[in-house]
């Protein structure tokens, strides 16, 4: 067991405020993802790439998750920084994200400063855009990895589901803000102060959002500090220790964590094409069936398609937002068996009946897979952007569950492995200990069993912590979970590339400069939409996720 100094704490005078501050940087993370996923594909298409080439560029997402999250998680697990294990990484990576976002939005201006000829600058623009996209994905994955581990490190076992729910709520705010701003004509609203296009202004806002939200979380949270461990000089130091640790942990996953990972694997085969292409699909459906004749030759087709897609994702994010705030109230928590609140006698019988009807989180997760699969199986049959928008909106509730459930289950399992399962204080009266410094409040429960303090008092050097719920290896376990999230993204990327090569091999005429405009009699509506086919194939795979999730109930 590692040796520690201090206790984790979060500023704030109430549990709600502490949860908000702890998870606040999720707002900036999801806002940035929203901007990238909404405008990334249309922006790449506008540079002259085909859909097949664009799908290969999107390997950046799964590649960064596959490489960055496990390595950053393992490195931060071993960090002995006086600022804590997670916050330094969050701060540094957020600054990199902000710089790369600005590079992504102003690539043409950056290249134009050195190369005046537009034709000569075309290849450098594409190259720098792809580099900025990769760098953004790599650095934001580092922020995500440490942010999730920070929640696990800070909260005891019985608060993991609540903490994951609050992270999901903050994410829903980022989604609705990102998609909502994308649906507004920002150039008309703000002028050209932040840039002369919609995409440029959104990258500036996202860059500022990452710095502010991550700064708030880093300021509000205090981590316990890991003490350096003494190495036996007689034992040789292993080369590539981090990679060996990742492989060793991956090869020996506990059965329940392995089951969680497989459920996530199958679900992300379906979710990846939806997250990357859904806004473009709605925009293309609009251009295919609904676009007015006078708007067919718009000079800013990228902005038009982006706004149409953002309108659909705004509705989707509104459903996600409502689900993130309301759904946890109707799901049975892990501590409800040991503690039941006592309502007024007049409504006690109603509350008791309601609590008996509440499903647990695992049941809700299974139904989330089924709802998503049913919605996306109808994608090839959408014949208007309104029907496409409706299908996208339905997926808001499953996304809430998909974002919440795996994090909650893994957080509970990791804390149980590190000893947090035995010392949780179930008392609703005194669940937290107050620190004497400032207004910070501990989020670690008071231990009932003195034997849990294996290395001294809770604030002494070498303390194992009040409940031993250190989440000692949370970084590496969440990194491994992300491997199971990113591997299906590779499968989805190559599957999409094949579908696009067969059904839609050319460039997008409504986006590419100098391309032939659509015929005046209307858009070509013959043949299936390639993106809709990708969404349908993902829906089939999500049924496998429903089966895998259900099996988790029978794993000891």
C-alpha positions in Angstrom: 0.0 0.0 0.0 1.3 3.5 -0.9 2.0 6.1 1.8 0.0 9.4 1.7 0.0 12.8 3.3 -3.2 14.7 3.9 -6.8 14.1 2.9 -8.6 14.9 -0.3 -11.0 17.8 0.0 -13.2 20.1 -2.1 -14.1 23.7 -1.4 -17.8 24.4 -0.8 -20.4 24.7 1.9 -22.7 22.0 0.7 -22.5 18.6 -0.9 -24.1 19.9 -4.1 -21.5 22.7 -4.4 -18.6 20.3 -3.7 -19.9 18.0 -6.4 -20.2 20.9 -8.9 -16.7 22.1 -8.3 -15.2 18.6 -8.4 -16.7 17.9 -11.8 -16.9 21.4 -13.3 -14.1 20.8 -15.9 -16.5 18.3 -17.5 -18.3 21.3 -18.9 -15.2 22.5 -20.9 -14.3 19.0 -22.0 -17.7 18.2 -23.5 -18.1 21.7 -25.0 -14.8 21.2 -26.8 -15.8 17.7 -28.0 -19.1 19.1 -29.2 -17.4 21.8 -31.3 -15.0 19.3 -32.8 -17.5 16.6 -33.5 -20.1 19.0 -35.0 -17.7 21.0 -37.2 -14.7 18.7 -37.6 -16.1 16.5 -40.4 -17.7 19.4 -42.5 -14.5 21.4 -42.0 -12.3 18.6 -43.3 -14.7 18.1 -46.2 -14.5 21.8 -47.0 -10.8 21.5 -47.4 -11.3 19.0 -50.2 -10.9 15.7 -48.5 -13.3 12.8 -49.4 -15.4 11.2 -46.8 -13.2 8.1 -46.9 -10.1 10.3 -46.2 -12.0 12.1 -43.5 -12.9 8.8 -41.7 -9.2 7.9 -41.6 -8.4 11.3 -40.1 -10.8 10.5 -37.3 -8.5 7.7 -36.2 -7.0 10.6 -34.1 -9.8 10.1 -31.6 -9.4 6.4 -30.9 -5.6 6.5 -31.3 -5.2 9.2 -28.7 -7.5 7.4 -26.3 -5.7 4.1 -26.9 -2.3 5.6 -26.2 -2.8 8.6 -24.0 -5.3 7.6 -21.4 -3.6 4.3 -20.2 -0.1 5.9 -20.2 -1.2 9.2 -18.5 -3.3 7.2 -16.1 -0.4 5.0 -15.1 2.1 7.9 -14.8 -0.3 10.0 -12.7 -0.9 7.0 -10.4 2.8 7.1 -9.6 3.1 10.9 -9.3 4.5 12.3 -6.1 3.9 16.0 -7.0 3.2 18.2 -4.1 0.2 19.5 -6.1 -1.3 16.0 -6.2 -1.4 13.2 -8.8 -4.1 14.5 -11.2 -4.4 18.3 -11.1 -0.9 19.1 -12.7 -1.8 17.0 -15.7 -5.2 18.5 -16.0 -3.8 22.1 -15.9 -0.9 21.4 -18.5 -3.1 19.4 -20.9 -5.9 22.0 -20.8 -3.4 24.7 -21.9 -2.3 22.5 -24.8 -5.9 21.9 -25.8 -6.6 25.6 -25.9 -3.5 26.3 -28.1 -4.4 23.5 -30.5 -8.0 24.7 -30.8 -6.8 28.1 -31.9 -4.4 26.5 -34.4 -7.3 24.4 -35.7 -9.6 27.4 -36.2 -7.1 29.7 -37.7 -5.0 27.3 -39.8 -5.6 29.1 -43.1 -4.5 32.4 -41.6 -1.4 30.8 -40.0 -0.3 29.2 -43.3 -1.3 32.3 -45.3 1.2 34.3 -43.2 4.0 32.2 -44.8 2.5 31.1 -48.1 0.4 33.7 -50.0 -0.6 31.4 -52.9 -3.9 29.6 -52.0 -3.2 26.6 -54.2 0.3 26.2 -52.8 -1.0 26.6 -49.3 -3.7 23.9 -49.7 -1.6 20.9 -48.7 0.1 22.7 -45.7 -3.4 23.8 -44.5 -4.6 20.2 -44.6 -1.4 18.9 -42.9 -1.6 21.5 -40.1 -5.3 21.0 -39.6 -4.8 17.2 -39.2 -1.9 17.8 -36.8 -4.0 20.3 -34.7 -6.8 17.8 -34.7 -4.5 15.0 -33.4 -2.9 17.2 -30.9 -6.3 18.4 -29.6 -7.5 14.8 -29.2 -4.3 13.6 -27.5 -4.3 16.5 -24.9 -8.0 16.4 -24.2 -7.8 12.7 -23.5 -5.1 13.4 -20.9 -7.6 15.9 -19.3 -10.4 13.3 -19.4 -8.3 10.5 -17.9 -7.2 12.5 -14.9 -10.5 14.2 -14.4 -12.3 10.8 -14.0 -9.5 9.6 -11.7 -9.8 12.7 -9.6 -13.4 11.9 -8.8 -12.6 8.3 -7.9 -9.6 9.5 -5.7 -11.8 12.0 -3.9 -15.0 10.2 -3.2 -15.7 7.1 -1.1 -17.3 4.0 -2.6 -20.9 4.8 -1.8 -20.6 8.2 -3.4 -19.1 7.0 -6.7 -22.5 6.6 -8.5 -23.4 10.1 -7.3 -20.1 11.6 -8.4 -20.5 10.0 -11.8 -24.0 11.4 -12.1 -22.7 14.9 -11.3 -19.9 14.5 -13.9 -22.6 13.5 -16.3 -24.7 16.6 -15.4 -21.8 18.9 -15.9 -21.1 17.2 -19.3 -24.7 17.8 -20.3 -24.3 21.5 -19.6 -21.2 21.5 -21.9 -23.1 19.6 -24.6 -26.1 21.9 -24.6 -23.9 25.0 -24.5 -21.7 23.7 -27.3 -24.5 22.6 -29.6 -26.6 25.6 -28.7 -23.8 28.1 -29.7 -23.2 26.0 -32.8 -26.8 26.5 -33.9 -26.7 30.3 -33.5 -25.2 32.5 -36.2 -22.3 33.8 -34.0 -20.9 36.0 -36.7 -24.1 38.0 -37.0 -24.4 38.1 -33.2 -20.8 39.1 -32.3 -19.4 40.4 -35.5 -15.9 39.4 -36.5 -14.2 40.2 -33.2 -13.5 36.5 -32.5 -13.1 35.5 -36.1 -14.9 35.9 -39.4 -16.5 32.4 -39.5 -18.7 30.3 -37.2 -16.0 27.7 -36.7 -13.3 30.2 -35.8 -15.5 31.8 -33.1 -16.4 28.4 -31.6 -12.8 27.4 -31.3 -12.0 30.6 -29.5 -14.9 30.1 -27.1 -13.9 26.4 -26.6 -10.3 27.4 -25.8 -11.4 29.9 -23.2 -13.9 27.4 -21.8 -11.2 24.7 -21.3 -8.9 27.1 -19.4 -11.7 28.4 -17.1 -13.4 25.2 -16.2 -10.2 23.2 -15.6 -8.9 26.2 -13.6 -12.0 26.1 -11.4 -11.7 22.4 -10.7 -7.9 22.6 -10.0 -8.5 25.5 -7.6 -11.3 23.9 -5.7 -9.9 20.4 -5.2 -7.1 19.4 -2.8 -5.6 16.0 -3.4 -3.7 13.8 -1.0 -0.1 13.6 -1.9 1.7 10.2 -2.5 5.0 9.8 -0.8 7.9 8.4 -2.9 8.4 4.7 -2.3 11.9 3.4 -1.5 13.2 0.9 -4.1 15.3 -2.0 -3.1 18.8 -1.3 -4.7 19.3 -5.0 -5.0 16.4 -5.3 -7.4 17.0 -4.1 -11.0 14.7 -1.4 -12.3 12.4 -2.7 -15.0 12.6 -0.8 -18.3 9.3 0.5 -19.7 7.8 0.1 -16.3 4.6 2.0 -17.2 4.0 -0.2 -20.3 4.6 -3.3 -18.3 2.2 -2.2 -15.6 -0.5 -1.5 -18.2 0.0 -4.9 -19.8 0.1 -6.7 -16.5 -3.1 -5.0 -15.3 -4.8 -5.6 -18.6 -4.0 -9.3 -18.6 -5.2 -9.8 -15.0 -8.4 -7.7 -14.9 -10.8 -8.7 -12.1 -13.9 -10.4 -13.5 -16.4 -7.6 -12.9 -14.1 -5.0 -14.4 -13.5 -7.2 -17.4 -17.3 -7.5 -17.8 -17.7 -3.7 -17.6 -15.0 -3.3 -20.3 -16.7 -5.7 -22.7 -20.1 -4.0 -22.3 -18.4 -0.7 -23.2 -16.6 -2.3 -26.1 -19.8 -3.4 -27.9 -21.6 -0.2 -27.1 -18.9 2.1 -28.6 -19.0 0.3 -32.0 -22.4 1.9 -32.2 -21.7 5.2 -30.6 -18.6 6.2 -32.5 -20.2 6.8 -35.9 -23.1 8.5 -34.2 -20.8 11.0 -32.3 -18.7 11.7 -35.3 -21.2 11.8 -38.2 -24.7 12.4 -36.8 -24.6 16.2 -37.2 -23.2 15.8 -40.8 -25.9 13.2 -41.5 -28.7 15.6 -40.4 -27.1 18.4 -42.5 -26.8 16.1 -45.5 -30.4 14.9 -45.1 -31.4 18.6 -45.1 -29.5 19.2 -48.3 -30.8 16.0 -49.9 -34.6 16.5 -49.1 -35.4 20.0 -47.6 -33.0 22.7 -48.7 -34.7 25.7 -50.4 -33.6 26.5 -53.9 -32.2 29.9 -53.0 -30.0 28.4 -50.2 -28.6 25.6 -52.4 -25.7 27.8 -53.7 -24.8 29.4 -50.3 -21.3 30.8 -50.0 -21.0 29.4 -46.5 -22.4 25.9 -47.0 -20.1 24.6 -44.2 -21.7 27.1 -41.8 -25.2 26.2 -43.1 -24.7 22.5 -42.7 -23.0 23.0 -39.3 -26.0 25.1 -38.1 -28.5 22.5 -39.2 -26.5 19.7 -37.6 -26.1 21.8 -34.4 -29.9 22.4 -34.3 -30.4 18.7 -34.2 -27.7 18.2 -31.6 -29.1 21.0 -29.5 -32.3 19.1 -29.2 -30.3 16.0 -28.5 -28.3 17.8 -25.8 -31.4 19.1 -24.3 -32.7 15.6 -23.8 -29.2 14.6 -22.5 -29.3 17.5 -20.1 -32.8 16.7 -18.7 -31.8 13.0 -18.5 -28.6 13.7 -16.6 -30.4 15.8 -14.0 -33.7 13.9 -13.6 -32.8 10.2 -14.4 -30.6 9.7 -11.2 -33.6 10.6 -9.1 -35.4 7.5 -10.5 -32.5 5.1 -10.2 -31.8 3.1 -7.1 -28.5 4.1 -5.5 -26.0 1.6 -4.1 -26.5 2.9 -0.5 -30.3 2.7 -0.5 -30.3 -0.8 1.0 -28.4 0.4 4.1 -30.1 3.8 4.4 -33.6 4.9 3.6 -34.6 8.5 4.3 -37.6 9.0 6.5 -40.2 11.2 4.8 -43.3 12.7 6.5 -45.7 10.1 7.7 -48.4 11.4 5.3 -46.4 10.4 2.2 -44.3 7.6 3.7 -46.3 4.8 2.0 -46.1 6.5 -1.4 -42.3 7.0 -1.1 -41.9 3.4 0.0 -43.8 2.1 -3.0 -41.9 4.4 -5.3 -38.5 3.2 -4.0 -39.5 -0.4 -4.5 -40.3 0.4 -8.2 -37.0 2.2 -8.9 -34.7 0.1 -11.2 -31.0 -0.3 -10.4 -28.4 1.3 -12.6 -27.5 -2.0 -14.4 -31.1 -2.4 -15.6 -31.2 1.2 -16.8 -27.9 0.6 -18.7 -29.3 -2.4 -20.5 -32.4 -0.4 -21.6 -30.2 2.4 -22.8 -28.5 0.1 -25.2 -31.8 -1.1 -26.5 -33.3 2.4 -27.0 -30.2 3.5 -28.9 -30.2 0.5 -31.2 -33.9 0.9 -32.0 -33.5 4.6 -32.9 -30.4 4.1 -35.1 -31.9 1.1 -36.9 -34.4 3.6 -38.4 -31.6 6.0 -39.7 -31.7 4.7 -43.3 -35.4 5.4 -43.5 -35.2 9.1 -42.5 -36.6 11.1 -45.4 -36.4 14.6 -43.9 -34.1 16.5 -41.6 -37.0 16.6 -39.1 -37.2 12.8 -38.8 -33.4 12.7 -38.7 -33.5 15.2 -35.9 -36.1 13.2 -34.0 -33.9 10.1 -34.1 -30.9 12.0 -33.0 -32.9 13.5 -30.1 -34.1 10.1 -28.9 -30.4 9.0 -28.5 -29.9 11.7 -25.8 -31.3 9.6 -23.1 -29.1 6.5 -23.9 -26.1 8.7 -24.1 -26.8 10.0 -20.6 -26.8 6.4 -19.4 -23.8 5.4 -21.4 -21.8 8.3 -20.0 -22.9 7.6 -16.4 -23.1 3.9 -15.8 -19.6 2.6 -16.8 -17.9 5.4 -14.8 -20.0 4.7 -11.8 -19.5 0.9 -11.8 -15.8 1.1 -12.5 -15.3 3.7 -9.8 -17.0 1.4 -7.2 -15.0 -1.6 -8.3 -11.6 0.3 -8.2 -12.3 1.7 -4.7 -13.3 -1.8 -3.5 -10.0 -3.2 -4.8 -8.1 -0.5 -2.9 -9.8 -1.3 0.3 -12.6 1.3 0.2 -15.4 -1.2 0.5 -14.8 -2.0 4.1 -14.7 1.3 5.8 -17.6 3.2 4.3 -19.6 5.1 6.9 -23.3 4.5 6.0 -24.5 7.1 8.5 -26.6 9.9 6.8 -25.9 12.2 9.8 -22.1 12.6 9.9 -20.9 11.3 6.5 -18.0 13.8 6.2 -15.2 15.2 8.4 -14.7 19.0 8.2 -11.1 20.3 7.7 -9.8 23.1 9.9 -8.3 25.1 7.0 -10.6 27.6 5.3 -14.0 26.3 4.1 -12.7 23.1 2.6 -14.8 20.0 3.4 -13.5 16.5 3.3 -15.4 14.0 1.1 -13.9 11.0 2.8 -16.3 9.3 5.3 -15.3 8.8 9.0 -14.1 5.3 9.5 -16.0 3.0 11.9 -13.1 0.5 12.1 -9.9 1.9 13.6 -7.9 -0.9 12.0 -8.5 0.8 8.6 -5.9 3.4 9.6 -3.0 1.2 8.9 -0.2 3.8 8.9 -1.2 6.3 11.5 -3.8 9.0 11.8 -5.8 10.3 8.9 -3.7 13.5 8.5 -0.3 12.0 9.4 2.4 11.2 6.9 1.9 7.6 5.7 -1.8 7.5 6.4 -3.7 5.0 4.4 -6.7 7.4 4.4 -9.9 7.6 6.4 -11.5 4.7 4.5 -8.5 3.5 2.6 -10.5 4.5 -0.5 -7.5 5.9 -2.2 -8.4 4.8 -5.7 -4.7 4.1 -5.9 -4.8 2.6 -9.4 -7.8 4.5 -10.7 -5.8 6.1 -13.4 -4.6 2.8 -15.0 -8.0 1.1 -14.7 -9.8 4.0 -16.3 -7.1 4.0 -19.0 -7.8 0.3 -19.6 -11.5 1.1 -19.8 -10.7 3.6 -22.5 -8.8 0.9 -24.4 -12.1 -0.9 -24.7 -13.7 2.4 -25.7 -11.1 3.1 -28.4 -10.6 -0.3 -30.0 -14.2 -0.3 -31.4 -13.6 3.2 -32.7 -10.9 1.7 -34.9 -13.3 -0.9 -36.1 -16.0 1.8 -36.7 -13.5 4.0 -38.6 -12.5 1.3 -41.0 -16.0 0.1 -41.4 -17.1 3.6 -42.2 -14.3 4.0 -44.7 -15.5 0.9 -46.5 -19.1 2.0 -46.6 -18.1 5.5 -47.8 -15.9 4.0 -50.5 -18.7 1.9 -51.8 -21.7 4.2 -51.4 -20.2 7.7 -51.5 -16.7 7.8 -53.0 -16.6 11.4 -54.2 -16.1 14.7 -52.5 -19.1 16.5 -51.0 -20.3 18.9 -53.8 -22.1 21.2 -51.4 -19.0 21.9 -49.4 -16.0 21.7 -51.7 -14.8 24.9 -53.3 -15.1 24.9 -57.0 -17.2 21.7 -57.1 -20.2 21.4 -59.5 -23.4 22.6 -57.9 -26.3 20.3 -57.6 -28.7 20.1 -60.5 -31.4 22.7 -60.5 -34.2 20.1 -60.4 -33.3 19.2 -56.9 -30.9 17.0 -54.9 -30.2 13.4 -55.8 -32.2 11.3 -53.4 -31.5 7.9 -55.0 -29.6 5.3 -53.1 -29.0 5.1 -49.3 -27.1 7.7 -47.4 -23.7 6.3 -46.5 -23.7 7.8 -43.0 -27.1 6.3 -42.3 -25.8 2.9 -43.2 -23.0 3.3 -40.8 -25.4 4.3 -38.0 -27.6 1.2 -38.8 -24.6 -1.2 -38.6 -23.7 0.4 -35.3 -27.2 -0.2 -34.0 -26.8 -3.9 -34.6 -23.6 -4.1 -32.6 -25.2 -2.2 -29.7 -27.6 -5.2 -29.2 -24.4 -7.1 -28.3 -23.7 -4.4 -25.7 -27.1 -5.0 -24.2 -26.4 -8.7 -23.8 -22.9 -8.1 -22.3 -24.3 -5.6 -19.8 -27.0 -7.9 -18.7 -24.4 -10.6 -18.0 -22.6 -8.3 -15.5 -25.4 -9.1 -13.0 -24.2 -12.7 -12.9 -20.4 -12.0 -12.5 -19.2 -12.2 -8.9 
